[in-house]
Amino acid sequence: MSKMLAELFSMTKHLMVGVFYASQTGTAKSVAEIIKNKMGKYIVDVVYGSLDELKIESLNTFDVIVFCIATTGKGEFPDNSYKFWNKVRKIYVKGGCGSGDVFGGMEICLLGLGSSEYTSFCGAAKALYKRLEKNGIKELVETLYVDEVRGDMEEVIDNWIEHVVKTIKKKQMENQNLFIKMMCD
Ligand SMILES: Cc1cc2nc3c(=O)[nH]c(=O)nc-3n(C[C@H](O)[C@H](O)[C@H](O)COP(=O)(O)O)c2cc1C
């Protein structure tokens, strides 16, 4: 790559990607960690943590948020996500999300982890999805609810992770191309 092109690339706005988990016994956290590590290889800025570490006020700073959400109790949110859920469940942006509001036009990739042996299968992930959908938030990748009763759970999750990483990488490339085109026009 020429020096000039390299400089152009470094000036490009990096995508701001959040990878957040709601996890009681560590599975969703491990999935989020894998995604965070894979994302790190591309020129995106990654913020990683539990859902309770995600501040409502900072939601609109993200281009994409990847949510890995387990369910505990009887369809409840894990302990490290309850505070966030209690705030976000009350948010309703009239007319759907846009660049100026609390969600700032972000897109989501949402993975629900649960077991169909429980009455409320993936209850927490589904509740979060519903709330975000009501606010007009778009999926970058189709939401997936994984049932641990299925024998192929790991494979299904691995495929979803690959799809998420590829899609975010593609979005970053499109961003760069747009920027370079603007500079060259
Ligand atoms: C005490 C307990 C309660 C659970 N309740 C639910 C539930 O209501 N709905 C569901 O879909 N899965 C439920 N699960 C399954 C978990 O969501 C699933 O095992 C998940 O992979 C755990 O992720 P984590 O290790 O990140 O917490 C429950 C599991 C446990 C141990």
The ligand as a Tripos MOL2 file, in Angstrom:
@<TRIPOS>MOLECULE
LIG
   31    33     1     0     0
SMALL
NO_CHARGES

@<TRIPOS>ATOM
      1 C1        -30.9230  -21.1270   37.1880 C.3       1 LIG1
      2 C2        -31.0560  -21.0370   35.6910 C.ar      1 LIG1
      3 C3        -32.1900  -20.4590   35.1570 C.ar      1 LIG1
      4 C4        -32.3570  -20.3820   33.7490 C.ar      1 LIG1
      5 N1        -33.4950  -19.8140   33.2310 N.ar      1 LIG1
      6 C5        -33.6600  -19.7730   31.8940 C.ar      1 LIG1
      7 C6        -34.8460  -19.2280   31.3200 C.ar      1 LIG1
      8 O1        -35.7690  -18.7790   31.9890 O.2       1 LIG1
      9 N2        -34.9650  -19.2010   29.9530 N.ar      1 LIG1
     10 C7        -33.9820  -19.6990   29.1440 C.ar      1 LIG1
     11 O2        -34.1620  -19.6640   27.9280 O.2       1 LIG1
     12 N3        -32.8470  -20.2220   29.6580 N.ar      1 LIG1
     13 C8        -32.6500  -20.2760   30.9960 C.ar      1 LIG1
     14 N4        -31.4970  -20.8040   31.5190 N.ar      1 LIG1
     15 C9        -30.4640  -21.3150   30.5950 C.3       1 LIG1
     16 C10       -29.3470  -20.3070   30.4000 C.3       1 LIG1
     17 O3        -29.8210  -19.1060   29.7950 O.3       1 LIG1
     18 C11       -28.2630  -20.9090   29.4950 C.3       1 LIG1
     19 O4        -27.6650  -21.9930   30.1800 O.3       1 LIG1
     20 C12       -27.2130  -19.9180   29.0730 C.3       1 LIG1
     21 O5        -26.3470  -20.5140   28.1320 O.3       1 LIG1
     22 C13       -26.4120  -19.4460   30.2640 C.3       1 LIG1
     23 O6        -25.5630  -18.4010   29.8630 O.3       1 LIG1
     24 P1        -24.5660  -17.7150   30.8970 P.3       1 LIG1
     25 O7        -23.5550  -18.7840   31.2940 O.co2     1 LIG1
     26 O8        -23.9190  -16.6150   30.1280 O.co2     1 LIG1
     27 O9        -25.3370  -17.2290   32.0550 O.co2     1 LIG1
     28 C14       -31.3430  -20.8960   32.8930 C.ar      1 LIG1
     29 C15       -30.1960  -21.4890   33.4710 C.ar      1 LIG1
     30 C16       -30.0470  -21.5620   34.8430 C.ar      1 LIG1
     31 C17       -28.8150  -22.2300   35.4270 C.3       1 LIG1
@<TRIPOS>BOND
     1     1     2 1
     2     2     3 ar
     3     2    30 ar
     4     3     4 ar
     5     4     5 ar
     6     4    28 ar
     7     5     6 ar
     8     6     7 ar
     9     6    13 1
    10     7     8 2
    11     7     9 ar
    12     9    10 ar
    13    10    11 2
    14    10    12 ar
    15    12    13 ar
    16    13    14 ar
    17    14    15 1
    18    14    28 ar
    19    15    16 1
    20    16    17 1
    21    16    18 1
    22    18    19 1
    23    18    20 1
    24    20    21 1
    25    20    22 1
    26    22    23 1
    27    23    24 1
    28    24    25 2
    29    24    26 1
    30    24    27 1
    31    28    29 ar
    32    29    30 ar
    33    30    31 1
@<TRIPOS>SUBSTRUCTURE
     1 LIG1         1 GROUP 0 **** ****
